[in-house]
C-alpha cells in the first residue's frame, strides 16, 4: 500500500472506539429481538447478529477498502482457486480402503483409556490416506454392502479407532454388528479434509468479515502493519495468580490492543498462565471469549487453570465428550447435561410433595422441641419457687414494714407543718397590707393638692405610708409563692406516702401467699409438661428431653433446613410457573424444562474452548459472536484454518512460537498441487514428459525433505497426475480452473508454474502467526523470555542456536520438588552416543522415513532400566515418560518394541507419547527420550533390507535391500537396490546437503529438546551429529553447541552405554 493510503487506513483504524469493556454496558434493546436460536443436545444458543453493537469496527474509506480487497485477492485468491480444484480432484479420485479385523478395545487398550470403549479395527496394512481425528470413515462387514459412517478417534500404525454414537442403544447395536473377530473394510468417505477451510476462505474473500468486520480481519491477514496500536497499556497487578514482568506486559498488551495482539511464547515461558489470566480479566469485564488451538491438550491445560475461577463459565467443545480428559469433561455439553439437565424438575418428578412432607415433619419436630423447652423451663421455675418459699426466710419482716410506714408518715407530717407555716406567713402579710391600705384610704379623703403631690413623690406621712405598703405587698407575694411550693411538695409527698403504704401492704400479702401461689403454678404446669413429653415422643426426639444443649442445637438445624426447603419449594413452584410445566404430559414438560435450562446455560457461558476444527464442526458455536478470540499454538495454524473461528470474533490474540512446528499439511493436498502444476506444464511446454514436469516443479518440497525420500514422493505425485490425466478429471474438471489462475500471473517472468505453485503453497502451509509477527507493529507483539518448566541445562541446548539468546532460566526457587528421573540418567541432559556400538546404522523404510534398530533397542533399554529402579525402590504411582524421533517409521518400530498400546512390563511408567516429532500434540513427560535415528558413514557393502522394517515381525532380522521407486511407480518385485550405499549415506566427510534434513530443522530440534520437565535423554550417532551443520539461519549450530556442552559438563555424554550395562561419562 502506498504511504498516503496507509495514513488514511491508519486513521480509519483509529476510529474503532474503545476496547471490549463496552460489552458489559451493552444495552439489550430492539437489536436483540432479532436474535435467532439454535438447539443441540438440550442447549440453546444465540446466533450472531451483525446488527448488535460490537467491540469495534473499522469504517473503511472506499480507497482503503479497495486496497484491502486487492491485497486479499492477491494473497489468498490462488489458494481459494486451488482449494476448489483440490476438492474436485479429490472427488474424482478413487475411494481408498483397507481391510482388517475388529479387536476388543478393552483388550487392546488399557482399561483406563477412554478409547477402550470405542470400535477398534486392526488393519491388514496402514490406511493409504491421511486420516485425522474427526474425519468420517465408512466401515462395513467384509463382503457386505452395509456401510456405517463413524468418526475417527485415532489412527496409529495399522490400528484405527472409530467413535461409537453417544446413543446407548445405537452403540450397543453397532457393538453386536461389529463384534471382535469380525472382518471389516474401512473406507474413505471424505476425500477432501480442507472443506471447512475452503468455506471459511471463500466467505472471507466474498466480503463476509463476520463479527469483527471485514476490514479489520483483512488488515490482520493481509496488511498487519496497518493494525491500530493501543494508546496506552493498563497496569496489570497480579492478584489471582503469579505473573512475571514479561507475562504482565503480555496481559496488558492483549487487554489494550484494539484489534490484534501477538505473544511469542517459547516452551515453558508460562503461556498457559498468561492465557488463564487474560481469560479471567476479559470475562470479568463482560466479554465472551473463544479459545482455540490446533490440539486439545493446550485447551485443556488452560481449562485446568480456570477450574473454579469465579465468573468464568467455560464450555469445552469436542467431537465426542466421552473422549475428553476426565478432569475437564465436566465442562463439555455432556458434562453440563449430567450436572444440570439430568436432575431437571417437572411436576411429575419434582420434589414438591416430598419436600412438603419433609417440611411438615421438620416443623412438627421443631415445634415439639420448642414446646418441651418452654414448658420444661416453666416447670423448673415453679419447682424452684416452691422450694424457695418453703425453705427461705420471709424477704421482709413486720418490724421493717412498720419502720418504713412510720418513716413515710414522718416525712408527710414534716411537710404538712411546713405548709401550715407558709400559710400563716401569707395570712400575716395579707393583714398588714390591708391595714396600710385602710389608713391610706382615710388620708386620701382629707388630702389637698399639696398632700397628693407629696404622697406621689414619697414625702410626708402619706408618702412614707405608701412606701411601707409597697414593702408589705412584696413580702405577701413572696409568702404566697413559698406557700405554693410547699403545698405542691406536700401533695407529692402525700402521693408517695400512699404509694409506699400500698406497696408495703402488697408485700405483706405476697409474703403470706408465696408458697400457695408457687404450688398452684406447679400444678398448672404439670399437665402441659406431660403433653409436651408425649408430643416429643411422637416427633422422635425423646432422646433430647434431658439434653438442653443438644436440643437447642437440633432446633437451630431444623430451622436452617426448614428455611432451605421453603426456598426450594418457592423456587420450584416459580420454576413450574415460568416454564409452563403443567404436570399433565411428562414428555412435553421435560422438553420445555430442558430447553429452558439450555437457554440459561447459553446465556451464562462466557468461554468457549475447542480445537480450531472442532469449533468449525459445531454449528451452535459457529452461530455465536465472540468479543475476543485467543489462539494458542498459533504457529501451527494456517490462515484458512484461522478463519474458521476468526470470522466469529471482533478481536484476535495469538500465542505462538516461531521456532515451533509449523502447520501440519496432509501430503495428498500438496501432491494434488504438484500434480496439477505438472499436468499444466506438460501441456504448455513441448518436449517435457509428465515425469520431467514432476521433477522440474519439485523444488519447493526438495528443499524441505530428506534427499533420500524425494524419489518416493515423486513417484506418488506422478501416480496421482497420471490418474487425473488418464481418468479424464484433468481435462473435464480441473484444467480450466488451473489455467485461469495461471493466466492471472504477470507476464514476462521465468518459471511461471513454479511461481504459481509457490503462490499457492505459501498460504496453504505457512503459519498465520509467523506471517503476522514478521509484519506487525512492535507495539502489538510481546515476547515471553523466562522459562520455568525445565532445568537450565535443557534450555541451554536451544537458547542460543534456536532462540538467539532470548530464552532465560531464572534460578530455581527453594523447596522445588526433586526430580524423578532414573538414577543412571539423573543429570538433566544425557547423550547416549552410539558411535562405538556395533551396527549403529539406520535403514530406509519407504515414505515413512528411516529406522534404526540399535537406537530402538536402546530406547527400550532406558525404559526397562528405569522400570527396574522404580520397582526395586517401591515407588508409588507412575512416572511419565515420552519418546520422540524424527521419522514415523522409527516411531512405529519403537512402539512395537515397547509393546504399544498396553506397554506390558512397564507398570511404573506411563508413556505419554511415542511418536514422531511432527505428530507431537503438546504432550509432556517427566523424562523425554529422543532418537535421532540417522547414521552417516556406513561402510560400503552394508546393504538395506529387502522389505521395509515396519513389515518385519518383531524380533525378525531385516534383509539387505529395499524396492527402488521409479518415475512411473514402485520398482518391479525383483528389482532391488542397496539404498544404504547411496552417496547420501556413505563416506567419511561432511554429509551432503540432502542428508537428514529433518535433523537440521531447528524447529524440530527445539520441540524435541523442550518437551521434558526433568530430564532429557538423547540417543544418536555422535560422529554423524557432529558433522551436521545445523540451521543456516542460526548464528550457532545446534550440534556444535551440543558437543560444546558435552565438553563443559552441561550435557553428560556416554559412549559405551548399552542396555543392561552402565556406561562411563565422557
PyMOL commands that set and color helices and strands:
alter all, ss='L'
color gray80, all
select helices_A, chain A and resi 3-16+20-25+30-34+62-92+105-108+114-117+168-177+195-205+210-212+214-222+224-226+245-256+271-284+296-306+321-323+326-331+333-341+352-391+398-446+449-457+460-538+542-544+548-579+586-604+612-616+619-622+634-636+639-646+667-684+690-696+699-702+707-727+729-743+752-765+768-775+778-780+792-799+823-825+846-848+853-872+888-898+917-919+949-951+979-981+997-1000+1002-1009+1022-1027+1038-1048
alter helices_A, ss='H'
color red, helices_A
select strands_A, chain A and resi 37-40+43-46+97-103+119-123+136-141+148-156+159-163+183-188+260-265+289-293+314-316+607-611+628-632+652-656+781-784+786-787+808-809+829-833+843-844+850-851+879-885+909-916+925-931+962-963+976-977+1012-1020+1052-1054
alter strands_A, ss='S'
color yellow, strands_A
deselect
rebuild
show_as cartoon
